[in-house]
Amino acid sequence: MTAARDDEGSAAPDGGEGAAALLALIAELPEDARERAVTHSSWTPRRVDSWGRAAFLGDSVLGLAVAEELYRRYPRSDIGRLTKVHGQAVSGRACAEVAIDLGVPEMLSARREHAPEGGISVEELLASERAMASIVEALIGLVYLEQGLERTAPAVLAAFEAQIGLASETMLDFKSALQELLARRGDVVVYVVAGEEGPPHSRRFEVEATVAGERVGRGSGPSKKAAEQAAASDALATLSA
């Protein structure tokens, strides 16, 4: 399964572009489901008609999709490192960022206009990271119920790629570690794109890490930067063996 468009012209999506696939699936949801995803419990007589139940499900779907991607992308990382990256990539802050890309504030405002009087205000919800994150999780959960994991997971990963990339760079900077190792040896690493495949919204890059023209590592990812990190991770394992 499967970030920002980098300066090298990577086709991997960033922010709004990355959200396009998930937005398309959201648009296919029945109208009542879309409304439920942006209905606060104080806006309806029955709590089960608010976003809570769907958010409960979507939290697990998001967690699984990102966990599998990290497991595949960083085969040399142990449970401690993977757990840290995962936690940051699916955090409330990360979900709230994705909420902006998905247009959740606009969805919320439109829903409030047709909700009964009373209840919490839209402004309070927009200021709440937890509320914004819960709506994103609810949308993911409802899309999963309609489309299944096979279609939902790639769309979710595309929407969260910038968050995954940020968490990976913060917690797993394999490129810097490899550069430091090689500097002590007087060597320099060069990253070469060995291949790419997939449509623009779900691109997959294969990158090789080479030293003096010899391949020392190989990795893949939905952006060149992510693939380079994976290749650096592989190279570190090879050179440290």
C-alpha positions as CSV (number, residue, x, y, z in Angstrom):
1,M,0.0,0.0,0.0
2,T,0.8,3.0,-0.1
3,A,3.9,14.2,1.0
4,A,4.8,16.9,-0.4
5,R,5.7,17.4,-4.0
6,D,9.5,17.8,-3.7
7,D,11.7,20.3,-5.5
8,E,12.8,17.6,-7.9
9,G,9.2,17.4,-9.3
10,S,8.1,14.2,-7.5
11,A,4.6,13.2,-8.5
12,A,3.8,12.2,-5.0
13,P,0.9,14.3,-3.7
14,D,1.1,16.9,-1.0
15,G,-1.7,18.3,1.2
16,G,-4.7,19.0,-1.0
17,E,-3.5,16.8,-3.8
18,G,-3.0,13.9,-1.5
19,A,-6.5,14.3,-0.2
20,A,-8.0,14.0,-3.6
21,A,-8.5,10.2,-3.6
22,L,-10.1,10.2,-0.2
23,L,-12.3,13.1,-1.1
24,A,-13.5,11.2,-4.1
25,L,-14.5,8.3,-1.9
26,I,-16.2,10.6,0.6
27,A,-18.2,12.1,-2.3
28,E,-19.5,8.6,-3.1
29,L,-20.9,8.2,0.5
30,P,-24.7,8.3,0.9
31,E,-25.8,11.8,2.0
32,D,-27.0,10.6,5.4
33,A,-23.5,9.1,6.1
34,R,-21.7,12.3,5.1
35,E,-24.0,14.3,7.4
36,R,-23.5,11.9,10.3
37,A,-19.7,12.3,10.0
38,V,-20.1,16.0,10.7
39,T,-22.9,15.9,13.3
40,H,-21.8,16.6,16.8
41,S,-23.7,14.7,19.6
42,S,-25.2,18.0,20.9
43,W,-26.9,18.6,17.5
44,T,-29.0,15.4,17.6
45,P,-31.4,13.8,20.1
46,R,-29.7,10.4,19.6
47,R,-25.9,10.2,20.2
48,V,-25.7,7.2,17.9
49,D,-26.6,9.6,15.0
50,S,-23.4,11.7,15.6
51,W,-19.9,11.0,14.4
52,G,-18.8,9.0,17.5
53,R,-19.4,5.5,16.4
54,A,-17.9,6.0,12.9
55,A,-14.8,7.7,14.5
56,F,-14.3,4.7,16.7
57,L,-14.1,2.5,13.6
58,G,-12.1,5.0,11.5
59,D,-9.5,5.3,14.2
60,S,-8.7,1.6,13.8
61,V,-8.8,1.7,10.0
62,L,-6.4,4.6,9.9
63,G,-4.1,3.0,12.4
64,L,-4.0,-0.3,10.5
65,A,-3.3,1.4,7.1
66,V,-0.5,3.5,8.4
67,A,1.0,0.6,10.5
68,E,1.1,-1.7,7.4
69,E,2.7,1.1,5.3
70,L,5.4,1.7,7.9
71,Y,6.0,-2.0,8.3
72,R,6.7,-2.3,4.6
73,R,8.5,1.0,4.1
74,Y,11.0,0.5,6.9
75,P,11.9,-3.2,7.1
76,R,14.9,-2.5,9.3
77,S,13.1,-0.5,12.0
78,D,12.3,-2.1,15.3
79,I,9.0,-1.9,17.2
80,G,10.1,1.1,19.2
81,R,10.9,3.3,16.2
82,L,7.8,2.2,14.3
83,T,5.6,2.9,17.3
84,K,7.0,6.4,17.6
85,V,6.5,7.2,13.9
86,H,3.0,5.7,13.9
87,G,1.9,7.6,17.0
88,Q,2.9,10.9,15.5
89,A,1.5,10.2,12.0
90,V,-2.0,9.3,13.3
91,S,-2.0,11.8,16.2
92,G,-4.9,14.2,16.8
93,R,-2.6,17.0,15.4
94,A,-2.0,15.0,12.2
95,C,-5.7,14.3,11.8
96,A,-6.6,17.9,12.3
97,E,-4.1,18.9,9.6
98,V,-5.7,16.4,7.2
99,A,-9.1,17.8,8.2
100,I,-8.2,21.1,6.6
101,D,-7.1,19.3,3.3
102,L,-10.5,17.5,3.3
103,G,-12.5,20.7,3.7
104,V,-13.9,19.6,7.1
105,P,-14.5,23.2,8.3
106,E,-16.7,23.8,5.3
107,M,-18.6,20.5,5.7
108,L,-19.1,21.3,9.4
109,S,-20.5,24.8,8.7
110,A,-22.8,23.5,6.0
111,R,-24.1,20.8,8.3
112,R,-24.7,23.3,11.2
113,E,-27.0,25.3,9.0
114,H,-29.4,22.4,8.8
115,A,-29.0,21.1,12.4
116,P,-31.5,21.9,15.2
117,E,-31.1,24.9,17.4
118,G,-28.7,24.7,20.4
119,G,-25.6,22.7,21.0
120,I,-22.0,23.5,20.7
121,S,-21.0,26.1,18.1
122,V,-19.0,25.5,14.9
123,E,-16.4,27.9,16.1
124,E,-15.8,25.8,19.3
125,L,-15.5,22.6,17.2
126,L,-13.1,24.2,14.7
127,A,-10.9,25.3,17.6
128,S,-10.9,21.7,19.0
129,E,-8.1,19.5,17.6
130,R,-9.9,16.4,19.0
131,A,-13.2,17.3,17.3
132,M,-11.5,17.9,13.9
133,A,-9.6,14.6,14.3
134,S,-12.8,12.7,15.2
135,I,-14.5,13.9,12.1
136,V,-11.7,12.8,9.9
137,E,-11.7,9.4,11.6
138,A,-15.5,9.2,11.1
139,L,-15.2,9.9,7.4
140,I,-12.6,7.2,7.1
141,G,-14.7,4.7,9.0
142,L,-17.8,5.4,6.8
143,V,-15.7,5.2,3.6
144,Y,-14.4,1.8,4.9
145,L,-17.9,0.5,5.4
146,E,-18.8,1.4,1.8
147,Q,-15.6,0.6,0.0
148,G,-13.7,-1.9,2.1
149,L,-10.0,-1.7,3.1
150,E,-8.6,-2.4,-0.5
151,R,-9.9,1.0,-1.8
152,T,-9.9,2.9,1.5
153,A,-6.4,2.3,2.7
154,P,-4.5,3.7,-0.4
155,A,-6.7,6.8,-0.3
156,V,-6.1,7.3,3.4
157,L,-2.3,6.9,3.0
158,A,-2.3,9.4,0.2
159,A,-4.1,11.9,2.4
160,F,-1.8,11.3,5.4
161,E,1.5,11.0,3.4
162,A,2.7,14.5,4.4
163,Q,2.1,13.5,8.1
164,I,3.8,10.2,7.6
165,G,6.7,11.9,5.9
166,L,7.0,14.5,8.7
167,A,6.9,11.8,11.4
168,S,9.5,9.6,9.5
169,E,11.9,12.5,9.0
170,T,11.6,13.5,12.7
171,M,11.9,10.0,14.1
172,L,13.8,8.0,11.5
173,D,16.4,10.2,9.8
174,F,18.3,7.3,8.2
175,K,19.8,9.5,5.5
176,S,21.7,11.7,8.0
177,A,22.9,8.6,9.9
178,L,24.1,7.0,6.6
179,Q,25.8,10.3,5.6
180,E,27.6,10.5,9.0
181,L,28.8,6.8,8.7
182,L,30.1,7.3,5.2
183,A,31.8,10.6,6.1
184,R,33.9,8.8,8.6
185,R,35.1,6.5,5.8
186,G,35.6,9.3,3.3
187,D,32.7,8.1,1.1
188,V,29.7,9.8,-0.3
189,V,26.2,8.3,-1.0
190,V,24.3,9.0,-4.2
191,Y,20.6,8.2,-4.5
192,V,19.4,7.0,-7.9
193,V,15.7,6.5,-8.9
194,A,15.7,2.9,-10.2
195,G,12.0,2.9,-11.2
196,E,8.6,4.4,-10.6
197,E,5.0,3.1,-11.2
198,G,1.4,3.8,-10.5
199,P,-1.0,6.6,-11.3
200,P,-0.1,10.2,-10.3
201,H,-2.2,10.1,-7.1
202,S,-0.6,6.8,-6.0
203,R,2.9,6.9,-7.3
204,R,5.5,4.4,-6.1
205,F,9.3,5.1,-6.4
206,E,12.2,2.6,-6.2
207,V,15.5,4.2,-5.1
208,E,19.0,2.8,-4.9
209,A,21.7,4.1,-2.5
210,T,25.1,3.9,-4.2
211,V,28.6,4.4,-3.0
212,A,31.4,4.7,-5.6
213,G,28.9,3.4,-8.2
214,E,28.1,0.3,-6.1
215,R,24.6,-0.3,-4.8
216,V,24.6,-0.6,-1.0
217,G,20.8,-0.2,-0.3
218,R,17.5,-0.2,-2.0
219,G,14.1,1.1,-0.9
220,S,10.6,2.1,-2.1
221,G,8.0,4.7,-1.1
222,P,5.3,7.0,-2.4
223,S,7.7,9.9,-2.8
224,K,11.4,10.1,-3.7
225,K,12.2,11.4,-0.3
226,A,10.5,8.4,1.4
227,A,12.1,5.9,-0.9
228,E,15.5,7.5,-0.2
229,Q,15.0,7.1,3.5
230,A,14.0,3.5,3.0
231,A,17.1,2.9,0.8
232,A,19.3,4.6,3.5
233,S,17.9,2.3,6.1
234,D,18.7,-0.7,4.0
235,A,22.2,0.6,3.3
236,L,22.9,1.2,7.1
237,A,21.9,-2.4,7.8
238,T,24.2,-3.7,5.0
239,L,27.2,-1.6,5.9
240,S,26.9,-2.3,9.6
241,A,26.6,-6.1,9.2
